[in-house]
Amino acid sequence: MPNFFSTFTSEVFKPLVTLLIPGAIAISTWFVGLLWHFHDLRTLVVNNHAEVGVVLVLAMTFAGLVLEDRVPSGNSSHSDTDGAVCVVAARSRF
C-alpha cells in the first residue's frame, strides 16, 4: 500500500507557505480594490477566467518572491533583542 502522506513533505509545503500564501495575501486586497474601481477590468475577469487565474498565480509568486527577499526571516543573524534595543534607543531620544 503506497504512503499517501509522502506527498505532504517539506518540498510541497515550503514553497506554498513561503511564496504563494504571502503573495496571495499581499495582492488580494489590491485585486479586489481594482475590480471594484474599474468596471472594464471586472468585465475582463468575468469573461476570461483561465487567463486571469494564470496571471494571478504569476503575480502571487512574484509578490511572494519580493516579500521573501524584503522581509527578514526568523533564521537571520539578527535577534529580536537587537530590534528591541534599537526601538528603546530611538524612543529615549524624544
C-alpha positions in Angstrom: 0.0 0.0 0.0 1.5 3.3 -1.0 2.1 6.0 1.5 -0.3 8.9 0.7 1.2 11.2 3.3 4.6 11.2 1.5 3.2 13.9 -0.8 2.8 16.2 2.1 6.6 16.8 2.6 8.5 19.9 3.0 9.2 20.1 -0.8 5.5 20.7 -1.3 4.6 22.9 1.7 7.7 25.1 1.9 7.1 26.9 -1.4 3.4 27.1 -0.7 3.9 28.7 2.7 6.8 30.9 1.9 5.8 32.1 -1.6 2.2 31.6 -2.6 0.3 32.3 0.6 2.1 35.6 1.5 1.9 36.6 -2.2 -1.9 35.9 -2.3 -2.4 37.9 0.9 -0.4 40.8 -0.5 -2.2 41.1 -3.8 -5.7 40.1 -2.8 -6.8 43.5 -1.4 -5.3 45.3 -4.4 -7.0 43.0 -6.8 -10.4 43.3 -5.1 -10.0 47.1 -5.0 -9.1 47.3 -8.7 -12.1 45.1 -9.5 -14.4 47.4 -7.5 -13.0 50.6 -9.1 -12.6 49.6 -12.7 -15.8 48.1 -14.3 -13.9 47.2 -17.5 -11.4 45.1 -15.6 -14.2 43.3 -13.8 -15.8 42.5 -17.2 -12.4 41.3 -18.5 -12.1 39.0 -15.4 -15.6 37.6 -15.8 -15.0 36.8 -19.5 -11.5 35.3 -19.1 -11.4 33.1 -16.0 -8.5 30.9 -17.0 -6.2 33.7 -18.2 -6.8 35.8 -15.2 -6.1 32.8 -13.0 -2.7 32.2 -14.6 -1.9 35.9 -14.3 -2.9 35.9 -10.6 -0.8 32.9 -9.9 2.2 34.6 -11.5 1.5 37.8 -9.6 1.2 35.8 -6.3 4.5 34.1 -7.0 6.2 37.4 -7.9 4.9 39.1 -4.8 5.9 36.1 -2.7 9.4 36.3 -4.0 9.6 40.0 -3.4 8.3 39.6 0.2 10.7 36.7 0.8 13.6 38.9 -0.1 12.4 42.0 1.7 11.0 40.6 5.0 13.7 39.1 7.3 13.1 35.6 8.3 13.4 34.0 11.7 16.7 32.4 10.7 18.6 35.6 10.2 21.6 36.7 12.2 19.6 39.4 13.9 17.8 38.5 17.1 14.6 40.0 18.5 16.6 41.7 21.2 18.5 43.8 18.7 15.3 45.3 17.4 14.1 46.0 20.9 17.3 47.8 21.8 17.0 49.9 18.7 13.4 50.8 19.5 14.2 51.7 23.1 17.2 53.8 22.0 15.1 55.6 19.4 12.3 56.4 21.9 14.7 57.6 24.6 15.9 60.4 22.3 12.5 62.1 22.3 
